[in-house]
């Protein structure tokens, strides 16, 4: 018997960020978030999930229209909290994106 499943939450700004993604990327990201809830975070592997630093992890999607990332943390009770979503333009995750995620993480922890 399995325990409680994973839930996905977003901080308030993330819904708007997802809305700015090209349609194919948005659909792929939403499917990945649904997979977290349906099959569990632990069943997702690279290339879809990658550790960034500390408590920050990254959901990685690629589709027609480019590459997008969702930076998230895991919280108590098997919660995934998505802190920041952006379309990726360079090879590395931009420092500004990490700073945004860290700032939002501090607000979530309160």
C-alpha positions in Angstrom: 0.0 0.0 0.0 1.4 3.4 -0.9 1.4 6.4 1.4 0.2 9.9 0.6 1.1 11.0 -2.9 3.1 14.1 -3.9 1.4 17.4 -4.3 2.6 20.3 -6.4 2.3 23.9 -5.3 3.4 27.0 -7.0 4.3 30.4 -5.4 2.1 33.2 -6.7 4.3 34.5 -9.4 4.9 31.1 -11.0 1.4 30.7 -12.6 2.1 33.9 -14.6 5.6 32.7 -15.5 4.2 29.4 -16.8 1.7 31.5 -18.9 4.5 33.3 -20.7 6.0 30.1 -22.0 5.5 29.0 -25.6 2.5 26.6 -25.8 4.5 23.4 -26.4 6.8 24.1 -23.5 4.0 25.0 -21.2 2.2 21.8 -22.1 5.3 19.7 -21.5 6.0 21.4 -18.1 2.4 20.9 -17.0 2.7 17.2 -17.9 5.8 16.9 -15.9 4.2 18.5 -12.9 1.2 16.1 -13.3 3.7 13.2 -13.4 5.1 14.3 -10.0 1.6 14.0 -8.6 0.6 10.8 -10.5 3.7 8.7 -10.2 5.8 10.5 -7.5 8.8 12.7 -7.6 11.2 9.8 -6.9 10.2 8.1 -10.2 11.5 11.1 -12.2 15.1 10.9 -13.3 17.6 12.8 -15.4 17.2 14.5 -17.8 13.9 15.7 -16.3 15.2 16.4 -12.8 18.6 17.8 -11.7 20.0 19.1 -8.5 21.1 22.7 -8.6 22.4 23.5 -5.1 21.4 23.2 -1.5 17.6 22.5 -1.4 17.1 23.8 -5.0 16.2 21.3 -7.8 15.3 21.9 -11.4 12.6 20.4 -13.6 13.8 20.4 -17.2 11.6 20.4 -20.3 12.4 20.7 -23.9 9.9 21.1 -26.7 9.3 23.0 -29.9 9.9 26.6 -28.8 12.9 25.9 -26.7 13.8 24.8 -23.2 12.2 25.7 -20.0 13.1 25.2 -16.4 11.2 25.1 -13.2 13.2 25.6 -10.0 11.6 23.8 -7.0 12.1 22.6 -3.4 10.6 19.7 -1.6 8.7 20.5 1.6 7.1 18.5 4.4 4.3 16.0 3.5 5.7 15.2 0.1 5.1 18.7 -1.3 6.9 20.1 -4.3 6.9 23.9 -4.3 7.8 25.4 -7.6 9.6 28.7 -7.0 10.4 30.0 -10.4 9.8 29.0 -14.1 11.6 30.5 -17.0 12.5 29.9 -20.6 16.2 29.0 -20.9 18.3 30.9 -23.3 21.9 29.9 -22.2 23.7 26.7 -21.3 23.8 27.4 -17.6 20.9 28.3 -15.3 21.1 32.1 -15.0 22.3 33.5 -11.7 19.3 35.8 -11.7 17.0 32.8 -11.9 18.7 31.2 -8.9 18.5 34.5 -6.9 14.8 34.7 -7.7 14.2 31.1 -6.5 16.2 31.7 -3.3 14.3 34.8 -2.5 11.0 33.0 -3.0 12.2 30.0 -1.0 12.8 32.2 2.0 9.2 33.4 1.8 7.9 29.8 1.5 9.8 28.7 4.6 8.1 31.2 6.8 
